[in-house]
């Protein structure tokens, strides 16, 4: 394991201000320490610490009996081998008083020399508690085995353990003679009250298991030699190895007075613990407080316990708890839980006498006091803890959301390897899961050389020095995906503290398209060798071309209209041309016969008859052509004009449909217009025409491109005033869930290979929402057609 290279920046601050005792020793002696270390060992000045060894602050022997010097050197050797060691150690201060520490020693390189950085944290209270627990366990086992009372454990069917006093009390040779038998075997057939010992035993056993509290009673027992004797029995439900059992204490009646004395001692001990506890303690009968300790009085801001006794807990609670429930309703629920389970632990908002609300942690246990079942509560003020928890939770949620949902790639790096990354970074680099990234060095995600020819490792080391020196840096970098693809990124790197450690964070953004565009511009400039004026002209032309591309899409609907009308006019004009041609032929034939003197009365009658038929046909088709030209002219003028005029919306929609008749019929599509006859409005009809021309052409091009027929419905609903709702619906192939959110985006099309520009619906959206001041939304499912809901606001209602 390599030595820790610690930057000077920030280290001195941490070293100086740490609450733990920190020191550095070199070649076996301390060469530096912080004030906390001096306080820990009881030194008043640094000269009392510097120059000494760790063993000058240790007793001769450690707690396990080993020499401190021998044991300590093993830890130091382990530190030099592994880099860092954590252990517990019994130290002593300058006065020779021992105290426990948790010690972390770490090998470091400082100013080019190998030193050992040591961190001492005082854990005397923790070790004292551990020793007391061990002593208590040993004490319990000793008390169990050496108790003068007969003690046993019963699982409901048989004895599973007992102590020596129990064996002696009943005259057995050993506990093996007891284990496995039923209590009825050490009892007479009948108890003094006339019940059989078996029935009475089952009753008390059942009660002990059900209630979970001490069950005390007197019982007539019988020794193995048949001698009967009175005992006082205490049964307690316990759980041993996951099995509910009964712990029994059996005492001769002759020792009853001694037991009463012991019970009195226990009572005094409880009262002392109750009164002197730092936690607030109360006795509560379900309606009011019966007693409380000094800590509870101080916690609630009262002068004495007399001010509390008789109050309900609701009197020192706000109306509402933090979850929005009333304190009254929540208290009822908790009381039910306590009664059912015998105890409950929960957090609660209390209110002091001055109205201040604060968080508490409460533990309630059901106990029997003076023959009555009451609630014993322990209350602890956790206001600071809750405030910290809420702040940490809010910060954690905000950070995790920003980190995971950021569109930029985010990582944490400890100087050697990645510690974490977000989804965007995985996608950017082509990984499947963050486990594939964690542990890698950033150099592994880069090509061997950067585009300027310098080795990636060299540039990475320079960037790292920049970060550690300045605290942050920004650069462009060429990365390499898992499939070998190289691409450009922009990286922002900085330092932050994460879980108490200083780490490096990076923000990575894909700028490959931007860099490729920059390179293309440079290449084009080199190849074309044009002047700055020509470049500016090219850019201006590109901007004009962009504007014209959008404008051309706006005129596309007019082009479709021209094509449709041209096709419609072609037929009646063709018929008229044939009629005129026939008329000319008949006229030449009649003139020739007249000039030759061959004209008969029958020839004249036939000419007159046929010419009348031809005239009727030509007139009929010319009328149809005139109507088409009129409709086309009006719609064409509307689409190229921004002027408002009065229209009947139903008639105008029918004119738009009439102008698109050939394309609609060619696609085999039937269009139905549902609109009241009296919707007369003042608006820009050209924009209305363009919207519905675009929608119809979109249906013909995309919705019915794979169908031989279909239906389109345009339904207008008058909302009163200047508001209209128009529902445009077709039964084409619909839009996929992936494409639906993008249909109004500029240049988005699924038909680019067939000439689609992706501007039709974008222009439609802009006309409706901007020019006409309305709204448009699209609803669609693949295979179920498409529906556009248009909210339209006209200028005014016409007469």
Secondary structure as UniProt FT lines:
FT   STRAND          4..5
FT   HELIX           8..17
FT   STRAND          21..26
FT   TURN            27..28
FT   STRAND          29..33
FT   HELIX           35..41
FT   HELIX           46..48
FT   TURN            49..51
FT   HELIX           54..57
FT   TURN            63..64
FT   HELIX           68..82
FT   STRAND          84..92
FT   TURN            94..95
FT   STRAND          98..110
FT   TURN            111..112
FT   STRAND          113..122
FT   HELIX           124..146
FT   STRAND          150..154
FT   STRAND          159..162
FT   HELIX           164..170
FT   HELIX           175..177
FT   TURN            178..180
FT   HELIX           183..186
FT   TURN            192..193
FT   HELIX           197..211
FT   STRAND          215..222
FT   TURN            224..225
FT   STRAND          228..240
FT   TURN            241..242
FT   STRAND          243..252
FT   HELIX           253..255
FT   HELIX           256..276
FT   STRAND          280..284
FT   STRAND          289..292
FT   HELIX           294..300
FT   HELIX           305..307
FT   TURN            308..310
FT   HELIX           313..316
FT   TURN            322..323
FT   HELIX           327..341
FT   STRAND          343..351
FT   TURN            353..354
FT   STRAND          357..369
FT   TURN            370..371
FT   STRAND          372..381
FT   HELIX           383..405
FT   STRAND          409..413
FT   STRAND          418..421
FT   HELIX           423..429
FT   HELIX           434..436
FT   TURN            437..439
FT   HELIX           442..445
FT   TURN            451..452
FT   HELIX           456..470
FT   STRAND          472..480
FT   TURN            482..483
FT   STRAND          486..498
FT   TURN            499..500
FT   STRAND          501..510
FT   HELIX           512..528
FT   HELIX           532..595
FT   TURN            596..597
FT   HELIX           601..640
FT   STRAND          645..648
FT   HELIX           649..659
FT   HELIX           661..666
FT   TURN            667..668
FT   STRAND          669..674
FT   TURN            677..678
FT   STRAND          680..683
FT   HELIX           685..698
FT   HELIX           699..703
FT   TURN            704..706
FT   STRAND          710..718
FT   TURN            721..722
FT   STRAND          723..730
FT   HELIX           737..740
FT   TURN            741..744
FT   TURN            746..747
FT   HELIX           752..754
FT   HELIX           760..766
FT   HELIX           767..771
FT   STRAND          775..780
FT   TURN            782..783
FT   STRAND          786..793
FT   STRAND          796..797
//
